[in-house]
């Protein structure tokens, strides 16, 4: 086993020694396409070759497109979904702008669950309308952004 260690060290020493005693290779990129001599010109030439502009999209079939009817969905939030969302929260994360730590939400879920449910349901009803400031500040329930 000791013999293998010595052989490994000697091989590494020989590789390093060969590298140190060899003639350095030139890292200069030669002139490209007989016109690109400066680094800026070479960069632009390589950019044209490796990143050509995308082809134009064929939009001729868009006016005749037919779309299926929208699928009706039930966006009513349930108490089970609220409980599941609170259970997934990391307890030791720093609180957000509402300053309510996640561990408090987790420990007080039995008291707060119906209040959180009402907030979440109101937010889903008003998905494109401005919400009250108190609800918007809560960082644990995503609110839609309006412009």
DSSP file (Angstrom, degrees, kcal/mol; ACC not computed):
  #  RESIDUE AA STRUCTURE BP1 BP2  ACC     N-H-->O    O-->H-N    N-H-->O    O-->H-N    TCO  KAPPA ALPHA  PHI   PSI    X-CA   Y-CA   Z-CA
    1    1 A X     >        0   0    0      0, 0.0     4,-1.6     0, 0.0     3,-0.2   0.000 360.0 360.0 360.0 -41.8    0.0    0.0    0.0
    2    2 A X  H  >  +     0   0    0      1,-0.2     4,-2.1     2,-0.2     5,-0.2   0.848 360.0  58.3 -64.0 -33.7    2.8    2.4    0.9
    3    3 A X  H  > S+     0   0    0      1,-0.2     4,-2.2     2,-0.2    -1,-0.2   0.875 103.6  51.9 -64.1 -37.5    4.4    1.6   -2.5
    4    4 A X  H  > S+     0   0    0     -3,-0.2     4,-2.4     2,-0.2    -1,-0.2   0.881 108.0  52.1 -65.9 -38.4    1.2    2.8   -4.3
    5    5 A X  H  X S+     0   0    0     -4,-1.6     4,-2.3     2,-0.2    -2,-0.2   0.925 110.6  47.1 -62.0 -45.4    1.3    6.1   -2.4
    6    6 A X  H  X S+     0   0    0     -4,-2.1     4,-2.5     1,-0.2    -2,-0.2   0.913 112.1  50.2 -63.2 -42.2    4.9    6.7   -3.4
    7    7 A X  H  X S+     0   0    0     -4,-2.2     4,-2.2     1,-0.2    -1,-0.2   0.892 110.8  49.8 -64.3 -39.7    4.1    5.9   -7.0
    8    8 A X  H  X S+     0   0    0     -4,-2.4     4,-2.2     2,-0.2    -1,-0.2   0.902 111.8  47.6 -65.0 -41.6    1.1    8.3   -7.0
    9    9 A X  H  X S+     0   0    0     -4,-2.3     4,-2.6     1,-0.2    -2,-0.2   0.912 111.9  50.0 -64.6 -42.5    3.2   11.1   -5.5
   10   10 A X  H  X S+     0   0    0     -4,-2.5     4,-2.4     2,-0.2    -2,-0.2   0.892 109.8  51.0 -65.2 -39.6    6.0   10.5   -8.1
   11   11 A X  H  X S+     0   0    0     -4,-2.2     4,-2.1     2,-0.2    -1,-0.2   0.923 112.0  46.7 -63.3 -44.8    3.5   10.5  -11.0
   12   12 A X  H  X S+     0   0    0     -4,-2.2     4,-2.4     1,-0.2     5,-0.2   0.907 111.9  51.3 -62.8 -41.5    2.0   13.8   -9.8
   13   13 A X  H  X S+     0   0    0     -4,-2.6     4,-2.7     1,-0.2    -2,-0.2   0.906 109.7  50.2 -61.0 -42.0    5.5   15.2   -9.3
   14   14 A X  H  X S+     0   0    0     -4,-2.4     4,-2.4     2,-0.2    -1,-0.2   0.885 110.4  49.5 -66.0 -38.8    6.4   14.2  -12.9
   15   15 A X  H  X S+     0   0    0     -4,-2.1     4,-2.2     2,-0.2    -2,-0.2   0.922 113.9  45.0 -65.4 -44.1    3.2   15.8  -14.3
   16   16 A X  H  X S+     0   0    0     -4,-2.4     4,-2.6     2,-0.2    -2,-0.2   0.919 113.8  49.9 -65.2 -43.3    3.9   19.1  -12.5
   17   17 A X  H  X S+     0   0    0     -4,-2.7     4,-2.0     1,-0.2    -2,-0.2   0.903 110.3  50.1 -62.6 -42.0    7.6   19.0  -13.5
   18   18 A X  H  X S+     0   0    0     -4,-2.4     4,-0.8     1,-0.2    -1,-0.2   0.904 112.0  48.6 -62.7 -41.7    6.6   18.4  -17.1
   19   19 A X  H >< S+     0   0    0     -4,-2.2     3,-0.6     1,-0.2    -2,-0.2   0.923 112.7  47.1 -64.1 -44.6    4.2   21.3  -17.0
   20   20 A X  H 3< S+     0   0    0     -4,-2.6    -1,-0.2     1,-0.2    -2,-0.2   0.822 116.0  44.3 -68.2 -31.7    6.8   23.7  -15.4
   21   21 A X  H 3< S+     0   0    0     -4,-2.0    -1,-0.2    -5,-0.2    -2,-0.2   0.482  94.4  98.3 -93.7  -3.2    9.5   22.8  -17.8
   22   22 A X  S << S-     0   0    0     -4,-0.8     2,-0.4    -3,-0.6     3,-0.0  -0.401  84.1 -99.1 -83.5 162.6    7.5   22.8  -21.0
   23   23 A X        -     0   0    0     -2,-0.1    -1,-0.1     1,-0.1    -2,-0.1  -0.656  46.2-109.2 -78.8 131.3    7.3   25.8  -23.5
   24   24 A X        -     0   0    0     -2,-0.4     2,-0.2    -4,-0.1    -1,-0.1  -0.315  31.5-123.6 -63.8 143.0    4.2   27.8  -22.8
   25   25 A X        -     0   0    0      1,-0.1     2,-0.4    -3,-0.0    -1,-0.1  -0.568  25.5-107.0 -86.1 152.1    1.5   27.6  -25.5
   26   26 A X        -     0   0    0     -2,-0.2    -1,-0.1     1,-0.1     0, 0.0  -0.643  25.3-169.4 -79.7 127.0    0.2   30.6  -27.3
   27   27 A X        +     0   0    0     -2,-0.4     2,-0.3     2,-0.1    -1,-0.1   0.290  48.4 120.9 -98.1   9.5   -3.3   31.6  -26.2
   28   28 A X        -     0   0    0      1,-0.0     2,-0.5     0, 0.0    -2,-0.1  -0.577  61.4-135.7 -76.3 131.3   -3.7   34.2  -29.0
   29   29 A X        -     0   0    0     -2,-0.3     3,-0.1     8,-0.1    -2,-0.1  -0.782  26.3-125.7 -86.5 125.0   -6.6   33.5  -31.3
   30   30 A X        -     0   0    0     -2,-0.5    -1,-0.1     1,-0.2     6,-0.0  -0.109  43.0 -67.4 -66.4 169.9   -5.4   34.0  -34.9
   31   31 A X        -     0   0    0      1,-0.1     2,-0.4     3,-0.1     3,-0.3  -0.318  54.8-134.5 -58.5 135.1   -7.2   36.3  -37.3
   32   32 A X  B >> S-A   36   0A   0      4,-1.9     4,-2.5     1,-0.2     3,-2.3  -0.811  73.9 -13.8-100.2 133.6  -10.7   35.1  -38.2
   33   33 A X  T 34 S-     0   0    0     -2,-0.4    -1,-0.2     1,-0.3    -2,-0.0   0.769 112.8 -78.0  50.7  31.7  -12.0   35.0  -41.8
   34   34 A X  T 34 S+     0   0    0     -3,-0.3    -1,-0.3     2,-0.2     3,-0.1   0.617 129.5  64.1  57.8  15.9   -9.1   37.3  -42.8
   35   35 A X  T <4 S+     0   0    0     -3,-2.3     2,-0.9     1,-0.2    -2,-0.2   0.576  74.8  80.5-136.5 -25.5  -10.9   40.4  -41.4
   36   36 A X  B  <  +A   32   0A   0     -4,-2.5    -4,-1.9     1,-0.2    -1,-0.2  -0.770  43.1 144.7 -94.2 103.6  -11.2   40.0  -37.6
   37   37 A X        +     0   0    0     -2,-0.9    -1,-0.2    -6,-0.2     2,-0.1   0.779  52.3  65.5-106.9 -37.8   -7.9   41.0  -36.1
   38   38 A X  S  > S-     0   0    0      1,-0.1     4,-2.5    -7,-0.0     5,-0.2  -0.425  88.9-112.9 -84.6 163.3   -8.8   42.8  -32.8
   39   39 A X  H  > S+     0   0    0      1,-0.2     4,-2.7     2,-0.2     5,-0.2   0.887 118.3  53.8 -61.4 -38.1  -10.5   41.1  -29.9
   40   40 A X  H  > S+     0   0    0      2,-0.2     4,-2.2     1,-0.2    -1,-0.2   0.919 110.4  46.1 -62.3 -44.4  -13.6   43.2  -30.5
   41   41 A X  H  > S+     0   0    0      2,-0.2     4,-2.3     1,-0.2    -2,-0.2   0.900 113.2  49.7 -65.4 -41.2  -13.8   42.1  -34.2
   42   42 A X  H  X S+     0   0    0     -4,-2.5     4,-2.8     2,-0.2     5,-0.2   0.910 109.5  52.0 -64.0 -41.8  -13.2   38.5  -33.2
   43   43 A X  H  X S+     0   0    0     -4,-2.7     4,-2.5     1,-0.2    -2,-0.2   0.933 111.1  46.9 -60.0 -45.8  -15.9   38.6  -30.6
   44   44 A X  H  X S+     0   0    0     -4,-2.2     4,-2.1     2,-0.2    -1,-0.2   0.885 112.5  50.0 -64.9 -38.6  -18.4   40.0  -33.1
   45   45 A X  H  X S+     0   0    0     -4,-2.3     4,-1.8     2,-0.2    -2,-0.2   0.939 113.7  44.5 -64.3 -47.4  -17.5   37.4  -35.7
   46   46 A X  H  X S+     0   0    0     -4,-2.8     4,-3.0     1,-0.2     5,-0.3   0.871 111.1  54.7 -65.3 -36.4  -17.9   34.6  -33.2
   47   47 A X  H  X S+     0   0    0     -4,-2.5     4,-2.4    -5,-0.2    -1,-0.2   0.910 107.9  49.3 -63.6 -41.7  -21.1   36.1  -31.9
   48   48 A X  H  < S+     0   0    0     -4,-2.1    -1,-0.2     2,-0.2    -2,-0.2   0.888 115.9  43.6 -63.2 -38.7  -22.6   36.1  -35.5
   49   49 A X  H  < S+     0   0    0     -4,-1.8     3,-0.4    -5,-0.1    -2,-0.2   0.937 123.5  32.6 -73.9 -47.2  -21.6   32.5  -36.0
   50   50 A X  H  < S+     0   0    0     -4,-3.0     2,-0.2     1,-0.2    -2,-0.2   0.747 128.4  35.0 -85.4 -24.6  -22.7   31.0  -32.6
   51   51 A X  S  < S+     0   0    0     -4,-2.4    -1,-0.2    -5,-0.3    -2,-0.1  -0.541  75.0 174.5-129.7  67.7  -25.7   33.2  -31.9
   52   52 A X        -     0   0    0     -3,-0.4     3,-0.1    -2,-0.2    -3,-0.1  -0.311  45.2 -88.1 -69.3 159.3  -27.4   34.0  -35.2
   53   53 A X        -     0   0    0      1,-0.1    -1,-0.1    -5,-0.1     3,-0.1  -0.379  52.3-100.6 -65.2 146.9  -30.7   36.0  -35.1
   54   54 A X        -     0   0    0      1,-0.1    -1,-0.1    -3,-0.1     3,-0.1  -0.326  41.7-101.3 -67.2 150.8  -33.7   33.7  -34.8
   55   55 A X        -     0   0    0      1,-0.1     2,-0.1    -3,-0.1    -1,-0.1  -0.330  45.5 -91.3 -68.4 155.6  -35.7   33.0  -37.9
   56   56 A X        -     0   0    0      1,-0.1     2,-0.2    -3,-0.1    -1,-0.1  -0.430  44.9-116.6 -66.5 140.4  -39.0   34.9  -38.5
   57   57 A X        -     0   0    0     -2,-0.1     2,-0.9    -3,-0.1    -1,-0.1  -0.529  19.2-120.8 -79.7 144.7  -42.0   33.2  -37.0
   58   58 A X        +     0   0    0     -2,-0.2     3,-0.3     1,-0.1    -1,-0.1  -0.777  38.3 167.7 -86.2 108.2  -44.8   32.0  -39.4
   59   59 A X    >   +     0   0    0     -2,-0.9     3,-1.3     1,-0.2     4,-0.4   0.237  43.6 106.0-103.8  10.9  -47.9   33.8  -38.1
   60   60 A X  T 3  S+     0   0    0      1,-0.3     3,-0.3     2,-0.1     4,-0.2   0.762  76.8  52.9 -67.3 -24.4  -50.1   33.1  -41.1
   61   61 A X  T 3  S+     0   0    0     -3,-0.3     3,-0.4     1,-0.2    -1,-0.3   0.500  84.9  87.6 -90.2  -2.3  -52.2   30.5  -39.3
   62   62 A X  S X  S+     0   0    0     -3,-1.3     3,-1.8     1,-0.2    -1,-0.2   0.907  80.9  56.2 -66.4 -44.2  -53.1   32.7  -36.3
   63   63 A X  T 3  S+     0   0    0     -4,-0.4    -1,-0.2     1,-0.3    -2,-0.1   0.807 110.7  46.2 -60.5 -26.6  -56.3   34.4  -37.8
   64   64 A X  T 3  S+     0   0    0     -3,-0.4    -1,-0.3    -4,-0.2    -2,-0.2   0.345  85.0 125.2 -95.9   6.7  -57.9   31.0  -38.4
   65   65 A X    <   -     0   0    0     -3,-1.8     2,-0.4    -4,-0.2    -3,-0.0  -0.388  44.9-156.8 -70.1 141.6  -57.0   29.5  -35.0
   66   66 A X        -     0   0    0     -2,-0.1     2,-0.4     0, 0.0    -2,-0.1  -0.975   5.3-155.7-119.8 135.4  -59.9   28.0  -33.0
   67   67 A X        -     0   0    0     -2,-0.4     3,-0.1     1,-0.0    -2,-0.0  -0.852  19.2-114.6-111.2 142.9  -59.6   27.7  -29.2
   68   68 A X        -     0   0    0     -2,-0.4     3,-0.1     1,-0.1    -1,-0.0  -0.271  44.9 -86.2 -69.2 161.7  -61.5   25.3  -27.0
   69   69 A X        -     0   0    0      1,-0.1    -1,-0.1     3,-0.0     2,-0.1  -0.347  53.8 -93.7 -65.8 148.8  -64.0   26.6  -24.4
   70   70 A X        -     0   0    0      1,-0.1     2,-0.5    -3,-0.1    -1,-0.1  -0.374  39.0-118.9 -64.1 140.2  -62.5   27.6  -21.1
   71   71 A X        -     0   0    0     -3,-0.1     2,-0.1    -2,-0.1    -1,-0.1  -0.700  27.7-122.6 -82.1 123.9  -62.7   24.8  -18.5
   72   72 A X        -     0   0    0     -2,-0.5     2,-0.3     1,-0.0    -1,-0.1  -0.451  33.7-167.9 -67.4 138.4  -64.8   25.8  -15.5
   73   73 A X        -     0   0    0     -2,-0.1     2,-0.8     2,-0.0    -1,-0.0  -0.931  24.7-127.4-128.2 152.1  -62.8   25.6  -12.3
   74   74 A X        +     0   0    0     -2,-0.3    -2,-0.0     1,-0.1     0, 0.0  -0.864  26.2 176.4 -98.2 106.5  -63.8   25.7   -8.6
   75   75 A X        +     0   0    0     -2,-0.8     2,-0.5     2,-0.1    -1,-0.1   0.241  35.0 128.0 -95.3  14.0  -61.6   28.4   -7.1
   76   76 A X        -     0   0    0      1,-0.1     2,-0.3    48,-0.0    -2,-0.1  -0.592  56.6-136.3 -73.8 121.8  -63.3   28.1   -3.7
   77   77 A X        -     0   0    0     -2,-0.5     2,-0.2    40,-0.1    44,-0.1  -0.610  18.8-149.2 -82.6 136.0  -60.5   27.7   -1.1
   78   78 A X     >  -     0   0    0     -2,-0.3     4,-1.7     1,-0.1     5,-0.1  -0.596  25.3-114.6-103.8 164.6  -61.2   25.0    1.6
   79   79 A X  H  > S+     0   0    0      1,-0.2     4,-2.6     2,-0.2     5,-0.2   0.829 117.1  59.2 -64.6 -32.3  -60.1   24.8    5.2
   80   80 A X  H  > S+     0   0    0      2,-0.2     4,-2.6     1,-0.2    -1,-0.2   0.901 104.5  49.5 -63.5 -40.8  -58.1   21.7    4.2
   81   81 A X  H  > S+     0   0    0      2,-0.2     4,-2.4     1,-0.2    -1,-0.2   0.894 110.7  50.1 -65.5 -39.1  -56.1   23.7    1.7
   82   82 A X  H  X S+     0   0    0     -4,-1.7     4,-2.5     2,-0.2     5,-0.2   0.942 112.0  47.3 -63.1 -47.1  -55.4   26.4    4.4
   83   83 A X  H  X S+     0   0    0     -4,-2.6     4,-2.5     1,-0.2    -2,-0.2   0.915 112.5  49.7 -60.6 -43.2  -54.2   23.8    6.9
   84   84 A X  H  X S+     0   0    0     -4,-2.6     4,-1.4     1,-0.2    -1,-0.2   0.902 111.1  49.3 -63.7 -41.1  -52.0   22.1    4.2
   85   85 A X  H  X S+     0   0    0     -4,-2.4     4,-0.5     2,-0.2    -2,-0.2   0.907 113.0  46.3 -65.0 -42.3  -50.5   25.5    3.3
   86   86 A X  H >< S+     0   0    0     -4,-2.5     3,-1.0     1,-0.2    -2,-0.2   0.888 109.1  55.5 -67.9 -38.4  -49.8   26.4    6.9
   87   87 A X  H 3< S+     0   0    0     -4,-2.5    -1,-0.2     1,-0.2    -2,-0.2   0.830 104.3  54.9 -62.6 -31.0  -48.3   23.0    7.6
   88   88 A X  H 3< S+     0   0    0     -4,-1.4    -1,-0.2    -5,-0.2    -2,-0.2   0.627  83.6 110.1 -78.5 -13.0  -45.8   23.5    4.7
   89   89 A X  S << S-     0   0    0     -3,-1.0     2,-0.5    -4,-0.5    -3,-0.0  -0.360  76.8-118.2 -65.4 139.5  -44.5   26.7    6.1
   90   90 A X    >   -     0   0    0      1,-0.1     3,-1.1    -2,-0.1    12,-0.2  -0.693  22.8-147.2 -75.6 123.1  -40.9   26.6    7.5
   91   91 A X  T 3  S+     0   0    0     -2,-0.5    12,-1.0     1,-0.2    13,-0.1   0.777  88.3  48.6 -68.5 -27.5  -41.3   27.4   11.2
   92   92 A X  T 3  S+     0   0    0     10,-0.1    -1,-0.2    11,-0.1     2,-0.1   0.211  79.4 120.9-103.4  17.1  -38.0   29.3   11.7
   93   93 A X  S <  S-     0   0    0     -3,-1.1     9,-0.5     1,-0.1    10,-0.2  -0.460  73.5 -97.4 -76.0 152.9  -38.1   31.7    8.8
   94   94 A X        -     0   0    0     -2,-0.1    -1,-0.1     1,-0.1     6,-0.1  -0.430  46.3-105.1 -67.1 142.0  -37.9   35.4    9.5
   95   95 A X        -     0   0    0      4,-0.1     6,-0.1    -2,-0.1    -1,-0.1  -0.295  32.2-132.8 -68.4 155.3  -41.3   37.0    9.4
   96   96 A X    >   -     0   0    0      4,-0.4     3,-1.8    -3,-0.1    -1,-0.1   0.092  51.3 -58.0 -88.1-156.0  -42.4   39.2    6.5
   97   97 A X  T 3  S+     0   0    0      1,-0.3    41,-0.1    40,-0.2    40,-0.1   0.756 133.4  61.9 -62.2 -24.7  -44.0   42.6    6.5
   98   98 A X  T 3  S-     0   0    0     39,-0.3    -1,-0.3     2,-0.1     3,-0.1   0.643  99.2-139.8 -76.2 -11.6  -46.9   41.4    8.6
   99   99 A X    <   +     0   0    0     -3,-1.8     2,-0.7     1,-0.2    -2,-0.1   0.703  56.7 134.5  61.3  23.2  -44.4   40.5   11.4
  100  100 A X        -     0   0    0     -6,-0.1    -4,-0.4     4,-0.0    -1,-0.2  -0.908  53.1-135.2-102.2 112.0  -46.2   37.3   12.2
  101  101 A X    >>  -     0   0    0     -2,-0.7     4,-1.5    -6,-0.1     3,-0.9  -0.348  14.1-124.1 -65.0 146.0  -43.6   34.4   12.5
  102  102 A X  H 3> S+     0   0    0     -9,-0.5     4,-2.5     1,-0.3     5,-0.2   0.844 109.9  60.9 -59.9 -34.5  -44.5   31.2   10.8
  103  103 A X  H 3> S+     0   0    0    -12,-1.0     4,-2.4   -10,-0.2    -1,-0.3   0.832 102.6  52.5 -65.5 -28.8  -44.2   29.2   14.0
  104  104 A X  H <> S+     0   0    0     -3,-0.9     4,-2.6     2,-0.2    -1,-0.2   0.923 109.3  48.8 -69.5 -43.7  -47.0   31.4   15.5
  105  105 A X  H  < S+     0   0    0     -4,-1.5    -2,-0.2     1,-0.2     7,-0.2   0.913 114.0  47.1 -59.9 -41.8  -49.3   30.6   12.5
  106  106 A X  H >< S+     0   0    0     -4,-2.5     3,-0.8     1,-0.2     4,-0.2   0.923 115.9  43.1 -67.0 -43.8  -48.5   26.9   12.9
  107  107 A X  H 3< S+     0   0    0     -4,-2.4     3,-0.3     1,-0.2    -2,-0.2   0.836 120.6  40.9 -72.6 -31.5  -49.1   26.8   16.7
  108  108 A X  T >X S+     0   0    0     -4,-2.6     4,-2.5     1,-0.2     3,-0.9   0.138  78.0 116.3-102.5  19.3  -52.3   29.0   16.6
  109  109 A X  H <> S+     0   0    0     -3,-0.8     4,-2.5     1,-0.3    -1,-0.2   0.870  70.6  58.7 -58.7 -38.8  -53.8   27.4   13.5
  110  110 A X  H 34 S+     0   0    0     -3,-0.3    -1,-0.3    -4,-0.2     4,-0.2   0.848 114.8  37.3 -61.3 -32.1  -56.8   26.1   15.4
  111  111 A X  H <4 S+     0   0    0     -3,-0.9     4,-0.3     1,-0.1     3,-0.2   0.858 125.6  37.4 -83.4 -38.9  -57.7   29.6   16.4
  112  112 A X  H  X S+     0   0    0     -4,-2.5     4,-2.7    -7,-0.2     3,-0.4   0.597  87.9  93.2 -91.9 -12.6  -56.7   31.4   13.2
  113  113 A X  H  X S+     0   0    0     -4,-2.5     4,-2.2     1,-0.3    -1,-0.2   0.849  88.1  45.9 -57.9 -40.3  -57.8   28.9   10.5
  114  114 A X  H  > S+     0   0    0     -3,-0.2     4,-2.2    -4,-0.2    -1,-0.3   0.864 113.7  49.7 -72.0 -34.4  -61.2   30.3    9.9
  115  115 A X  H  > S+     0   0    0     -3,-0.4     4,-2.2    -4,-0.3    -2,-0.2   0.923 112.8  46.5 -66.8 -44.2  -59.9   33.9    9.7
  116  116 A X  H  X S+     0   0    0     -4,-2.7     4,-2.6     1,-0.2    -2,-0.2   0.892 110.9  53.8 -64.3 -39.0  -57.2   32.9    7.3
  117  117 A X  H  X S+     0   0    0     -4,-2.2     4,-2.6    -5,-0.3    -2,-0.2   0.924 108.3  48.7 -61.0 -45.2  -59.8   31.0    5.2
  118  118 A X  H  X S+     0   0    0     -4,-2.2     4,-2.4     2,-0.2     5,-0.2   0.914 112.1  49.0 -62.9 -42.6  -62.0   34.0    5.0
  119  119 A X  H  X S+     0   0    0     -4,-2.2     4,-2.3     2,-0.2    -2,-0.2   0.937 112.7  47.3 -60.1 -47.2  -59.0   36.2    3.9
  120  120 A X  H  X S+     0   0    0     -4,-2.6     4,-2.1     1,-0.2    -2,-0.2   0.897 112.3  49.4 -63.9 -40.8  -58.0   33.7    1.3
  121  121 A X  H  X S+     0   0    0     -4,-2.6     4,-1.8     2,-0.2    -1,-0.2   0.902 111.2  49.2 -66.1 -40.5  -61.5   33.3   -0.1
  122  122 A X  H  X S+     0   0    0     -4,-2.4     4,-1.9     1,-0.2    -1,-0.2   0.896 110.2  51.8 -64.9 -38.9  -62.0   37.1   -0.3
  123  123 A X  H  < S+     0   0    0     -4,-2.3    -2,-0.2     1,-0.2    -1,-0.2   0.898 108.9  49.6 -65.1 -39.3  -58.7   37.3   -2.2
  124  124 A X  H >< S+     0   0    0     -4,-2.1     3,-0.8     1,-0.2    -1,-0.2   0.838 109.9  52.0 -70.1 -30.6  -59.7   34.7   -4.7
  125  125 A X  H 3< S+     0   0    0     -4,-1.8     3,-0.2     1,-0.2    -1,-0.2   0.875 114.3  42.6 -68.3 -37.4  -63.0   36.5   -5.3
  126  126 A X  T >< S+     0   0    0     -4,-1.9     3,-1.3     1,-0.2    -1,-0.2  -0.240  72.9 144.9-102.2  42.7  -61.2   39.8   -6.0
  127  127 A X  T <  S+     0   0    0     -3,-0.8    -1,-0.2     1,-0.3    -2,-0.1   0.748  80.0  26.8 -61.2 -24.9  -58.5   38.3   -8.1
  128  128 A X  T 3  S+     0   0    0     -3,-0.2     2,-0.3     2,-0.1    -1,-0.3   0.295 109.0  84.3-117.0   9.8  -58.2   41.3  -10.4
  129  129 A X  S <  S-     0   0    0     -3,-1.3    15,-0.1    -6,-0.2    -3,-0.1  -0.823  90.4 -92.8-110.9 151.0  -59.5   44.0   -8.1
  130  130 A X        -     0   0    0     -2,-0.3     2,-0.2     1,-0.1    -2,-0.1  -0.354  42.8-143.8 -60.8 138.5  -57.4   45.9   -5.5
  131  131 A X        -     0   0    0      1,-0.1     5,-0.1    -4,-0.1    -1,-0.1  -0.637  30.6 -80.9 -99.3 159.8  -57.5   44.3   -2.1
  132  132 A X    >>  -     0   0    0     -2,-0.2     4,-2.1     1,-0.1     3,-0.7  -0.274  42.4-117.0 -56.5 147.1  -57.6   46.1    1.3
  133  133 A X  H 3> S+     0   0    0      1,-0.3     4,-1.9     2,-0.2     5,-0.2   0.854 112.9  59.0 -57.8 -38.6  -54.1   47.2    2.4
  134  134 A X  H 3> S+     0   0    0      1,-0.2     4,-0.5     2,-0.2    -1,-0.3   0.872 109.4  44.1 -61.2 -36.5  -54.2   44.9    5.4
  135  135 A X  H X4 S+     0   0    0     -3,-0.7     3,-1.0     1,-0.2    -1,-0.2   0.898 110.3  54.7 -75.3 -40.0  -54.6   41.9    3.2
  136  136 A X  H 3< S+     0   0    0     -4,-2.1    -2,-0.2     1,-0.2    -1,-0.2   0.826 102.5  58.2 -63.3 -30.9  -52.0   43.0    0.7
  137  137 A X  H 3< S+     0   0    0     -4,-1.9     2,-0.4    -5,-0.2   -39,-0.3   0.740  80.6 101.1 -71.8 -22.1  -49.4   43.3    3.4
  138  138 A X    <<  -     0   0    0     -3,-1.0     3,-0.5    -4,-0.5     5,-0.1  -0.499  54.3-168.7 -68.8 121.2  -49.8   39.7    4.4
  139  139 A X  S    S+     0   0    0     -2,-0.4    -1,-0.2     1,-0.2     3,-0.0   0.488  73.8  70.7 -91.5  -2.2  -46.8   37.8    2.9
  140  140 A X  S    S+     0   0    0      1,-0.1     2,-0.4     2,-0.1    -1,-0.2   0.566  95.8  53.1 -92.6  -8.3  -48.0   34.3    3.5
  141  141 A X  S    S-     0   0    0     -3,-0.5     2,-0.2    -6,-0.2    -1,-0.1  -0.992  90.1-122.4-126.8 124.0  -50.8   34.4    1.0
  142  142 A X        -     0   0    0     -2,-0.4     2,-0.4    -3,-0.0    -3,-0.1  -0.427  25.8-159.0 -67.9 132.9  -50.0   35.4   -2.6
  143  143 A X        -     0   0    0     -2,-0.2     2,-0.1    -7,-0.1   -16,-0.1  -0.906  23.1-109.0-111.3 141.9  -52.0   38.4   -3.8
  144  144 A X        -     0   0    0     -2,-0.4     2,-0.5   -21,-0.2   -16,-0.0  -0.399  31.8-122.8 -68.1 145.4  -52.5   39.1   -7.5
  145  145 A X        -     0   0    0     -2,-0.1     2,-0.4   -15,-0.1    -1,-0.1  -0.755  26.5-165.7 -90.7 130.6  -50.6   42.1   -8.8
  146  146 A X              0   0    0     -2,-0.5   -17,-0.1     1,-0.1   -18,-0.0  -0.886 360.0 360.0-114.4 148.9  -52.7   44.9  -10.5
  147  147 A X              0   0    0     -2,-0.4    -1,-0.1     0, 0.0    -2,-0.0   0.402 360.0 360.0-108.3 360.0  -51.3   47.7  -12.6
